[in-house]
Amino acid sequence: MIRNVLTIAAINSKAIRGSLGTYLLMVFLMPVSFLIPLTIISGGRYNIDIAMGSLFSAMFITTIEDVGDSIVKDRYTGSRNFFITRPIKPVEYMLGIALSTLTYNGIGGAAILGICVLFLDLQLKVVGLAILILVLMAGWFISALIGFIIGEYGPKDWIQNDAISGAISFVVTFLAPVYYPLSALPSTLQPISYGFYTTHLALIGKDAMNGVTPDLANVVAVVCFLVACFVIALKGIKWREL
């Protein structure tokens, strides 16, 4: 199983390694372009929120878009026939596609975290750092599953599919209270924001950065999102249709 997953991840990461400019844009420049101006505008009042938003941008946005793009192109070109003849199980295919995005998102997330620690005066203890890493990994995997769901259930036209992936990735990153505190939302919108998995992840991550024990309700919500997305994504794979 591990060999199959790593093989699929290597195949799908070749396209990323082939373009250095695209690689740097995805792993570093895009989240930094939000991090720097927002930090200056806020005057240091929302460093933790901005750091969290930048980390989420580095880890989640391209994950949703790239996984959705990979899946719909495999559907369109019939590339899965290569994996079926091995044979490779659907869950191995899912994990391999997801893992391919971590080869650049993980580097981007680490770079952004380093900048935040050095320049935003974040005081992360060992436990807080461990929780934050778990938050990022959980969010990355849920984002990959969402990209998989879009690719499986969305239109076969890769341009339309890419537009849907892009819209959803920005909604869960910028409309959810990630770059800003939950309290900044009007009271009528706060309950609605809990419908985003990124809201719960952000609340857990911000608690970790502040040295506060995360709310168990947010942890349970993240687990529910992960399980639900995994089940929906797995049911979307139909090898026999290829």
N, C-alpha and C positions, 0 to 999 in steps of 0.2 A: 504493500500500500504506500509506504513512504517513498519508495522509488518512483512509483507512478505519479504521485503528487509533485515530487521535485522535478520530474521530467516535464510535466505540463507547465509548471511554473517557469522553468528555463525557456521553454518554447515561447511562452507569451511575454517574457521579459526581454527577448531579443530585440523587438521593435523599439522598446524604450532605450536600450543601450545604443541603438544605431543613430540616435540624434542627441548630441550633447546639449544643444540649445534647449530642446524640449525637456530634456532631463532636468537641467538646472532650473528651468521655469517652473516645473511642477514641484520640485523638492524644496525650493528655496525662495525664489523671487516673488511668487504670488503671495504666500503668507506674509513675507516681510513687507510687501507693498501695503498691506493693511496694518501691520504691527507698528511701523514707524510713525505714520501720520496720526493714527488714533492715539498713540502714546503722547505725542506732542500736544494734540488738541485737548486731551483730558487733563494734562498737567500733572500726571502721576496719580490721579485719584482712582483710576480704574485699572491699575496695572494687572491685577489678577484676572479680571474679566477679559482684558485684551490679550493677555498671554494665553488664556484658555481658548479664546476664539481663534487665535493664530495657530495654535496647535491643532485644533479641529480642522481648520482650513487645509493645513499641510497634510493631515492624515486621511480626511474623509472625502473631500470634494472630488479629487481625481480618482479615488477608489470607486465611488459610485459611477462616475462617467466611464472610466476605463473598463470596468467589469461589464457594464451594460454594453459597451461597444464591442468587446471581445465576444460576448455571447451572441449578439445579433449577427455579427460577421460569421461566426461559426454556423449559425442557423442558415444564413443566406448562401454561403459557399459550400455547405455540406462537409466542412472540415472535421466534424465529429466522427465521420466514418473511420478516420485514422485511429481514433481512440477506441472505438467500438471493437475493431478487429484485434486489439491487443489481448484480451478485452480489459477495459478500464471501467470501474464502477462509477455511477453518477456522482457519488459523494467524493470520490477521488478527483474527479473532474472539477467539481465545485471548489474543493480545497486548493487545487493547483492553480486555478484561475485567480482565486483570492490571494494566494501567497505571492503570485507574480507582482502584484501591486505593492506589496510590502517591501520589495527590493528597493523601491525609491521613496515611498511614503515614510518608511521607517527612518531613513536617512534624513529626510526633510524634517520629520518630527523631532529627531535628536538635535538637529542644527537649530531649530526654532527654540527648543527648550534651553539649549546652551546660551542663546542670545538673551532669553528672558531672565535666566539666572544671573548673567553677568551685568546686564544693563537695566533690568527692571527691579532689581533688589529683592528678588523672591527668596525667601528663607525656607527652603524645603528640607525637612528632616527625612531620615531614611524611610520611615513608615509612610509619610506623606508622598515621597517619591515613588514608592512601590505601589501605592493606591493609584497615583496618577498614571503610571505605566499600565496598570490593569484597565483603567478607564479608557486610555487611548487604544489599547488592543481590543477591548470589547467593542468600542465604537467603530474601529476599523473593520472588524469582522461583520458587524451588523450592516455597515455601509456596503461591504462587498456583497452581502446577501441581498440588499436592496437593489444593487446594480444587477445582480443575477435575476431577480424577480422582474425587473424592467426589461431585461434582455429576453427573458423567456416568454413573458405574457404581453409585452408591448408589440408595436408594429415591426414588421420585418425590414422595413425601410430604415437603414442605419442612420440616415440624417434625422428622421423624425424621432427615432429612438434616442439619439444623442441629445436632441433638444429636450426630451423629457427627463433624461438623466441629469442634464445640466440644471434644469429648473428645480428639480427636487433637491439636488445637492446644495444649491444656494439657499433654498427655503429652510432646510434643516440646520444650516450653518448660520444664516444671518437673520432669519425671522424668529427663530428660537432664541431665548435669552442666554446666548453664549458669550457674545462680545460685550454684553451689558448685564447688569443684575436683574433678577426676576422682578424685584420690587419696582423697577423702572417701567414695567408694563402697567397699563390701566388694570384695575382690579377685575374688570369684566373679561379681560384677555388672559389673565394669569392661569385660570383653570384650563383654557384651551391649549396653552403652551405645553401642558403636561402630555399632550398627544404626540409630542416629538421625542424620540429617543435621546436626542442630543440635549434636551432640557435636563433630563435626569442625569445623564453623564456629566454635564457641566456642573450641576449642583454637587455631585459627588467629588468631582475634581477640585472645585473651588473650596469645598470643605477641607479637602486634603491639603491644599495650599495654605489654608488658614490654620491648620493644625487642629481642626474640629472633626469629631467622629461623624462620618457620613450617616445620613438618615437611612434607616433600613428600608423604608418604603421606596426610595429611589433605587436601591440595589435590587429589590424584588422587581421593580418595573423594568430595569435593564435586562434582567434574566428573562422576563416574559417577552420582551421585544426580540431578544436573541433567539429564543426557542420558536416563537411564532414565525419569524422571518426564515429560519432554517427549514422548518416544515413546509412552508409555502414554496420556497425555492426548490427544495428537493422534489416536491410533487410536480414542479414545472418541467422536469427533465423527462422526455419521452424518447428513449433511444429508438424504439420501434417505428417512430414517425420519420426517421431519417433514411 
